[in-house]
Amino acid sequence: MIVLSVVLKAKEGKEKDLEATLRAMILAVQQEEGTVEYVLHRAQNNRSQFFFYEKYLDQPSFDYHNSTLHFKELFSLLPSLVDGEPQVELYEDIAAIKR
């Protein structure tokens, strides 16, 4: 499994636009077979900060996600919506509770 975390901070006044753009990704990514989880969060103490938790079956699934039209469109919109660069970290599963 490949796990990815992405933190994005909306530009001032762009919080709703960024949220709508990120929510639209959920619908598009739902069609990707190798995407195991794709969860959007917002910080409770900072309404302009968003966090994606993403989990992919394997490297080809992750590569496919990054090659999709909706992914490329998202990244073309981010400069007008996001303050700074997205903070991206790659992880691998090493232990979990699954219910």
DSSP file (Angstrom, degrees, kcal/mol; ACC not computed):
  #  RESIDUE AA STRUCTURE BP1 BP2  ACC     N-H-->O    O-->H-N    N-H-->O    O-->H-N    TCO  KAPPA ALPHA  PHI   PSI    X-CA   Y-CA   Z-CA
    1    1 A M              0   0    0      0, 0.0     2,-0.5     0, 0.0    92,-0.4   0.000 360.0 360.0 360.0 147.7    0.0    0.0    0.0
    2    2 A I  E     -A   56   0A   0     54,-2.5    54,-3.2    90,-0.1     2,-0.4  -0.983 360.0-165.3-117.5 128.5    1.0    3.6   -0.6
    3    3 A V  E     -AB  55  91A   0     88,-2.3    88,-3.8    -2,-0.5     2,-0.4  -0.940   5.3-173.1-117.7 136.9   -0.2    6.2    1.8
    4    4 A L  E     -AB  54  90A   0     50,-2.8    50,-2.8    -2,-0.4     2,-0.4  -0.983   9.7-162.6-130.6 137.5   -0.1    9.9    1.0
    5    5 A S  E     -AB  53  89A   0     84,-2.5    84,-2.3    -2,-0.4     2,-0.4  -0.973   9.3-174.4-117.1 139.1   -0.9   13.0    3.1
    6    6 A V  E     -AB  52  88A   0     46,-1.9    46,-2.8    -2,-0.4     2,-0.5  -0.991   5.6-167.2-134.3 125.0   -1.5   16.3    1.5
    7    7 A V  E     -AB  51  87A   0     80,-2.2    80,-2.6    -2,-0.4     2,-0.4  -0.954  10.2-179.4-113.2 129.0   -2.0   19.6    3.5
    8    8 A L  E     -A   50   0A   0     42,-2.5    42,-3.3    -2,-0.5     2,-0.5  -0.984  14.6-155.1-128.8 138.2   -3.2   22.6    1.6
    9    9 A K  E     -A   49   0A   0     -2,-0.4    74,-3.7    74,-0.4    40,-0.2  -0.961  21.4-130.5-114.9 123.0   -3.9   26.1    3.0
   10   10 A A  B     -D   82   0B   0     38,-3.4    72,-0.3    -2,-0.5     5,-0.1  -0.376  23.6-110.0 -69.6 145.1   -6.4   28.2    1.1
   11   11 A K    >   -     0   0    0     70,-2.9     3,-2.6     3,-0.1     4,-0.2  -0.410  54.7 -78.5 -64.7 152.1   -5.6   31.8    0.1
   12   12 A E  T 3  S+     0   0    0      1,-0.3    -1,-0.1     2,-0.2    70,-0.0  -0.332 121.8  13.7 -57.2 128.4   -7.5   34.3    2.1
   13   13 A G  T 3  S+     0   0    0     -3,-0.1    -1,-0.3    -2,-0.1     4,-0.2   0.358 110.3  85.9  86.4  -5.1  -11.0   34.6    0.7
   14   14 A K    <>  +     0   0    0     -3,-2.6     4,-2.8    67,-0.1     5,-0.3   0.249  51.2 107.6-109.1   9.9  -10.6   31.4   -1.3
   15   15 A E  H  > S+     0   0    0     -4,-0.2     4,-2.5     1,-0.2     5,-0.2   0.913  82.9  43.3 -57.6 -47.6  -11.6   28.9    1.4
   16   16 A K  H  > S+     0   0    0      2,-0.2     4,-2.4     1,-0.2    -1,-0.2   0.885 114.2  50.9 -68.2 -38.3  -15.0   28.0   -0.1
   17   17 A D  H  > S+     0   0    0      2,-0.2     4,-2.2     1,-0.2    -2,-0.2   0.919 112.1  46.6 -65.0 -43.1  -13.6   27.8   -3.7
   18   18 A L  H  X S+     0   0    0     -4,-2.8     4,-2.7     2,-0.2     5,-0.2   0.928 111.7  51.4 -65.3 -43.7  -10.8   25.4   -2.6
   19   19 A E  H  X S+     0   0    0     -4,-2.5     4,-2.8    -5,-0.3     5,-0.2   0.934 110.7  48.1 -58.8 -45.9  -13.2   23.3   -0.6
   20   20 A A  H  X S+     0   0    0     -4,-2.4     4,-1.8     1,-0.2    -1,-0.2   0.899 112.5  49.4 -61.5 -41.1  -15.5   23.0   -3.6
   21   21 A T  H  X S+     0   0    0     -4,-2.2     4,-0.9     2,-0.2    -1,-0.2   0.910 113.8  45.1 -64.9 -43.1  -12.6   22.1   -5.9
   22   22 A L  H  X S+     0   0    0     -4,-2.7     4,-0.9     1,-0.2     3,-0.4   0.880 110.3  54.1 -70.4 -37.7  -11.3   19.4   -3.5
   23   23 A R  H >X S+     0   0    0     -4,-2.8     4,-1.0    -5,-0.2     3,-0.7   0.880 102.8  58.4 -62.3 -37.1  -14.8   18.0   -2.9
   24   24 A A  H 3X S+     0   0    0     -4,-1.8     4,-1.5     1,-0.2    -1,-0.2   0.821  97.5  61.7 -62.6 -30.2  -15.1   17.6   -6.7
   25   25 A M  H 3X S+     0   0    0     -4,-0.9     4,-3.2    -3,-0.4     5,-0.3   0.857  93.5  63.6 -64.0 -34.4  -12.0   15.4   -6.6
   26   26 A I  H <X S+     0   0    0     -4,-0.9     4,-1.7    -3,-0.7    -1,-0.2   0.931 104.2  46.3 -56.3 -47.3  -13.8   12.9   -4.4
   27   27 A L  H  < S+     0   0    0     -4,-1.0     4,-0.4     1,-0.2    -1,-0.2   0.903 115.9  45.3 -63.4 -41.8  -16.3   12.1   -7.1
   28   28 A A  H >< S+     0   0    0     -4,-1.5     3,-1.2     1,-0.2    -2,-0.2   0.921 113.8  47.6 -68.5 -43.9  -13.7   11.8   -9.8
   29   29 A V  H >< S+     0   0    0     -4,-3.2     3,-2.3     1,-0.3     6,-0.2   0.759  94.0  77.3 -71.2 -24.4  -11.3    9.7   -7.8
   30   30 A Q  T 3< S+     0   0    0     -4,-1.7    -1,-0.3    -5,-0.3    -2,-0.2   0.770  90.1  57.7 -55.9 -25.7  -14.2    7.4   -6.7
   31   31 A Q  T <  S+     0   0    0     -3,-1.2     2,-0.6    -4,-0.4    -1,-0.3   0.553  81.1 102.0 -82.9  -8.4  -14.0    5.8  -10.2
   32   32 A E    X   -     0   0    0     -3,-2.3     3,-1.2     1,-0.2    29,-0.0  -0.684  60.9-156.0 -82.7 116.7  -10.3    4.8   -9.8
   33   33 A E  T 3  S+     0   0    0     -2,-0.6    -1,-0.2     1,-0.2    28,-0.1   0.839  88.6  51.0 -62.4 -36.6  -10.1    1.1   -9.0
   34   34 A G  T 3  S+     0   0    0     27,-0.1    23,-2.9    26,-0.1     2,-0.8   0.454  83.4 100.5 -86.5   0.6   -6.7    1.2   -7.2
   35   35 A T  E <   +C   56   0A   0     -3,-1.2    21,-0.2    21,-0.2     3,-0.1  -0.788  45.5 178.4 -88.2 115.1   -7.6    4.0   -4.9
   36   36 A V  E     +     0   0A   0     19,-2.4     2,-0.3    -2,-0.8    20,-0.2   0.895  68.1   5.8 -84.0 -45.0   -8.4    2.4   -1.5
   37   37 A E  E     +C   55   0A   0     18,-1.7    18,-2.9     2,-0.0    -1,-0.3  -0.996  52.9 173.0-141.7 145.2   -9.1    5.6    0.5
   38   38 A Y  E     +C   54   0A   0     -2,-0.3     2,-0.5    16,-0.2    16,-0.2  -0.715  19.6 173.3-152.6  93.3   -9.3    9.2   -0.5
   39   39 A V  E     -C   53   0A   0     14,-3.0    14,-2.6    -2,-0.2     2,-0.4  -0.909  19.3-153.6-118.6 127.6  -10.5   11.3    2.5
   40   40 A L  E     +C   52   0A   0     -2,-0.5     2,-0.3    12,-0.2    12,-0.2  -0.838  18.5 178.6 -99.6 133.8  -10.8   15.1    2.7
   41   41 A H  E     -C   51   0A   0     10,-2.6    10,-2.3    -2,-0.4     2,-0.4  -0.886  17.7-149.4-127.6 158.7  -10.5   16.8    6.1
   42   42 A R  E     -C   50   0A   0     -2,-0.3     8,-0.2     8,-0.2     2,-0.1  -0.995  30.7-108.7-127.0 139.9  -10.6   20.4    7.3
   43   43 A A        -     0   0    0      6,-2.5     3,-0.5     3,-0.5     6,-0.2  -0.427  19.3-144.8 -65.2 134.6   -8.7   21.6   10.4
   44   44 A Q  S    S+     0   0    0      1,-0.2     3,-0.2    -2,-0.1    -1,-0.1   0.824  99.6  41.1 -70.2 -31.2  -11.1   22.4   13.2
   45   45 A N  S    S+     0   0    0      1,-0.2    -1,-0.2     2,-0.0     2,-0.2   0.399 121.9  39.8 -99.3   3.0   -9.0   25.3   14.5
   46   46 A N    >   -     0   0    0     -3,-0.5     3,-2.3     3,-0.2    -3,-0.5  -0.699  63.3-168.6-152.2  92.4   -8.1   26.7   11.0
   47   47 A R  T 3  S+     0   0    0      1,-0.3    -3,-0.1    -2,-0.2    -1,-0.0   0.566  86.4  61.0 -65.2  -8.6  -10.9   26.7    8.5
   48   48 A S  T 3  S+     0   0    0    -38,-0.1   -38,-3.4   -39,-0.1     2,-0.5   0.481  88.0  87.3 -95.1  -2.6   -8.5   27.5    5.6
   49   49 A Q  E <   -A    9   0A   0     -3,-2.3    -6,-2.5   -40,-0.2     2,-0.3  -0.863  55.8-174.7-105.9 128.2   -6.4   24.4    6.1
   50   50 A F  E     -AC   8  42A   0    -42,-3.3   -42,-2.5    -2,-0.5     2,-0.4  -0.864   6.7-161.6-119.3 152.1   -7.4   21.1    4.4
   51   51 A F  E     -AC   7  41A   0    -10,-2.3   -10,-2.6    -2,-0.3     2,-0.4  -0.993   2.3-159.4-137.7 125.8   -5.9   17.7    4.7
   52   52 A F  E     -AC   6  40A   0    -46,-2.8   -46,-1.9    -2,-0.4     2,-0.5  -0.894   1.4-162.6-102.2 134.7   -6.2   14.7    2.3
   53   53 A Y  E     -AC   5  39A   0    -14,-2.6   -14,-3.0    -2,-0.4     2,-0.4  -0.985  19.6-178.3-111.4 119.3   -5.5   11.2    3.4
   54   54 A E  E     -AC   4  38A   0    -50,-2.8   -50,-2.8    -2,-0.5     2,-0.4  -0.943  12.6-173.7-124.5 140.3   -4.9    9.0    0.4
   55   55 A K  E     -AC   3  37A   0    -18,-2.9   -19,-2.4    -2,-0.4   -18,-1.7  -0.991   5.0-169.5-137.9 127.6   -4.3    5.3    0.2
   56   56 A Y  E     -AC   2  35A   0    -54,-3.2   -54,-2.5    -2,-0.4   -21,-0.2  -0.900  27.8-130.2-120.3 145.4   -3.4    3.4   -3.0
   57   57 A L  S    S-     0   0    0    -23,-2.9     2,-0.3    -2,-0.4    -1,-0.1   0.874  82.5 -28.4 -58.6 -41.8   -3.2   -0.4   -3.6
   58   58 A D  S  > S-     0   0    0    -24,-0.3     4,-2.0   -57,-0.1     3,-0.2  -0.936  75.5 -76.2-164.1 179.0    0.2   -0.2   -5.2
   59   59 A Q  H  > S+     0   0    0     -2,-0.3     4,-3.0     1,-0.2     5,-0.2   0.894 124.3  54.0 -60.3 -43.4    2.6    2.0   -7.3
   60   60 A P  H  > S+     0   0    0      0, 0.0     4,-2.4     0, 0.0    -1,-0.2   0.881 109.0  50.1 -60.5 -35.0    0.7    1.5  -10.6
   61   61 A S  H  > S+     0   0    0     -3,-0.2     4,-2.3     2,-0.2    -2,-0.2   0.914 112.5  46.4 -66.7 -42.2   -2.5    2.7   -8.9
   62   62 A F  H  X S+     0   0    0     -4,-2.0     4,-2.2     2,-0.2    -1,-0.2   0.915 112.8  49.6 -65.0 -43.8   -0.8    5.8   -7.5
   63   63 A D  H  X S+     0   0    0     -4,-3.0     4,-0.9     2,-0.2    -2,-0.2   0.899 109.6  52.0 -62.3 -41.0    0.8    6.5  -10.9
   64   64 A Y  H >X S+     0   0    0     -4,-2.4     3,-1.1    -5,-0.2     4,-0.7   0.946 107.7  51.8 -60.5 -48.1   -2.5    6.1  -12.6
   65   65 A H  H >< S+     0   0    0     -4,-2.3     3,-1.2     1,-0.3     6,-0.3   0.924 109.2  50.3 -53.7 -46.9   -4.1    8.6  -10.2
   66   66 A N  H 3< S+     0   0    0     -4,-2.2    -1,-0.3     1,-0.2    -2,-0.2   0.671 109.4  52.4 -68.1 -15.9   -1.4   11.1  -10.9
   67   67 A S  H << S+     0   0    0     -3,-1.1    -1,-0.2    -4,-0.9    -2,-0.2   0.508  85.0 111.9 -96.7  -5.7   -1.9   10.7  -14.7
   68   68 A T  S <X S-     0   0    0     -3,-1.2     4,-2.0    -4,-0.7     5,-0.2  -0.261  74.0-123.3 -72.4 156.3   -5.6   11.4  -14.7
   69   69 A L  H  > S+     0   0    0      1,-0.2     4,-2.7     2,-0.2     5,-0.2   0.890 111.9  54.6 -62.9 -41.0   -7.2   14.4  -16.3
   70   70 A H  H  > S+     0   0    0      1,-0.2     4,-2.1     2,-0.2    -1,-0.2   0.864 108.0  49.8 -66.1 -33.2   -8.9   15.4  -13.1
   71   71 A F  H  > S+     0   0    0     -6,-0.3     4,-2.2     2,-0.2    -1,-0.2   0.934 112.5  46.8 -66.9 -45.5   -5.6   15.3  -11.2
   72   72 A K  H  X S+     0   0    0     -4,-2.0     4,-1.3     1,-0.2    -2,-0.2   0.884 112.0  50.9 -64.5 -38.6   -3.9   17.5  -13.8
   73   73 A E  H  X S+     0   0    0     -4,-2.7     4,-1.2     2,-0.2     3,-0.2   0.910 108.2  53.0 -65.1 -41.5   -6.9   19.9  -13.8
   74   74 A L  H >X S+     0   0    0     -4,-2.1     4,-1.7     1,-0.2     3,-0.9   0.946 108.8  48.8 -57.7 -48.9   -6.7   20.2  -10.0
   75   75 A F  H 3< S+     0   0    0     -4,-2.2    -1,-0.2     1,-0.3    -2,-0.2   0.743 106.5  56.5 -68.4 -21.6   -3.1   21.1  -10.1
   76   76 A S  H 3< S+     0   0    0     -4,-1.3    -1,-0.3    -3,-0.2    -2,-0.2   0.769 112.0  43.6 -75.9 -24.6   -3.7   23.7  -12.7
   77   77 A L  H XX S+     0   0    0     -4,-1.2     3,-1.3    -3,-0.9     4,-0.6   0.746  93.8  80.9 -88.0 -26.5   -6.2   25.4  -10.4
   78   78 A L  H >X S+     0   0    0     -4,-1.7     4,-3.1     1,-0.3     3,-1.5   0.829  80.4  63.0 -56.1 -40.3   -4.2   25.2   -7.1
   79   79 A P  H 34 S+     0   0    0      0, 0.0    -1,-0.3     0, 0.0     5,-0.1   0.839 106.7  46.0 -57.4 -30.7   -2.0   28.2   -7.7
   80   80 A S  H <4 S+     0   0    0     -3,-1.3    -2,-0.2    -4,-0.2    -3,-0.1   0.625 124.1  33.2 -83.9 -12.0   -5.0   30.5   -7.7
   81   81 A L  H << S+     0   0    0     -3,-1.5   -70,-2.9    -4,-0.6     2,-0.4   0.683 104.4  72.6-113.5 -26.2   -6.5   28.9   -4.6
   82   82 A V  B  <  -D   10   0B   0     -4,-3.1     2,-0.8   -72,-0.3   -72,-0.3  -0.791  67.1-136.9-108.4 136.2   -3.7   27.7   -2.3
   83   83 A D  S    S-     0   0    0    -74,-3.7   -74,-0.4    -2,-0.4     2,-0.1  -0.793  78.0 -22.7 -86.1 109.5   -1.3   29.8   -0.2
   84   84 A G  S    S-     0   0    0     -2,-0.8    -2,-0.1    -5,-0.1   -75,-0.1  -0.344 106.2 -37.5  83.4-169.4    2.1   28.3   -0.8
   85   85 A E        -     0   0    0     -2,-0.1     2,-0.1     1,-0.1   -76,-0.1  -0.654  65.2-102.5 -89.7 144.8    2.9   24.8   -2.0
   86   86 A P        -     0   0    0      0, 0.0     2,-0.7     0, 0.0   -78,-0.2  -0.420  33.7-126.1 -60.6 141.6    0.9   21.8   -0.9
   87   87 A Q  E     -B    7   0A   0    -80,-2.6   -80,-2.2    -2,-0.1     2,-0.4  -0.846  34.5-174.6 -93.4 114.0    2.8   19.8    1.8
   88   88 A V  E     +B    6   0A   0     -2,-0.7     2,-0.4   -82,-0.2   -82,-0.2  -0.924  10.2 177.5-117.3 132.4    3.0   16.2    0.5
   89   89 A E  E     -B    5   0A   0    -84,-2.3   -84,-2.5    -2,-0.4     2,-0.4  -0.999  17.3-146.2-132.9 136.9    4.4   13.2    2.4
   90   90 A L  E     +B    4   0A   0     -2,-0.4     2,-0.3   -86,-0.2   -86,-0.2  -0.843  24.0 174.1-100.4 138.7    4.5    9.6    1.3
   91   91 A Y  E     -B    3   0A   0    -88,-3.8   -88,-2.3    -2,-0.4     2,-0.3  -0.843  21.9-141.4-133.1 169.6    4.1    6.8    3.8
   92   92 A E        -     0   0    0     -2,-0.3     2,-0.2   -90,-0.2   -90,-0.1  -0.986  32.5-103.3-130.9 147.5    3.8    3.0    3.9
   93   93 A D        +     0   0    0    -92,-0.4     3,-0.1    -2,-0.3   -90,-0.0  -0.469  45.7 157.8 -66.5 132.8    1.6    1.0    6.2
   94   94 A I        -     0   0    0      1,-0.5     2,-0.3    -2,-0.2    -1,-0.2   0.528  68.1  -0.5-127.7 -20.4    3.5   -0.6    9.0
   95   95 A A        +     0   0    0      2,-0.0    -1,-0.5     0, 0.0     2,-0.3  -0.942  67.9 164.1-165.1 149.5    0.7   -1.3   11.6
   96   96 A A        -     0   0    0     -2,-0.3     2,-0.5    -3,-0.1    -3,-0.0  -0.995  35.5-129.1-162.0 159.8   -3.0   -0.7   11.9
   97   97 A I        -     0   0    0     -2,-0.3     2,-0.5     0, 0.0    -2,-0.0  -0.993  32.3-175.6-110.2 122.8   -6.3   -1.3   13.5
   98   98 A K              0   0    0     -2,-0.5    -2,-0.1     1,-0.1     0, 0.0  -0.985 360.0 360.0-124.2 126.5   -8.9   -2.2   10.9
   99   99 A R              0   0    0     -2,-0.5    -1,-0.1     0, 0.0     0, 0.0   0.365 360.0 360.0-119.6 360.0  -12.6   -2.8   11.8
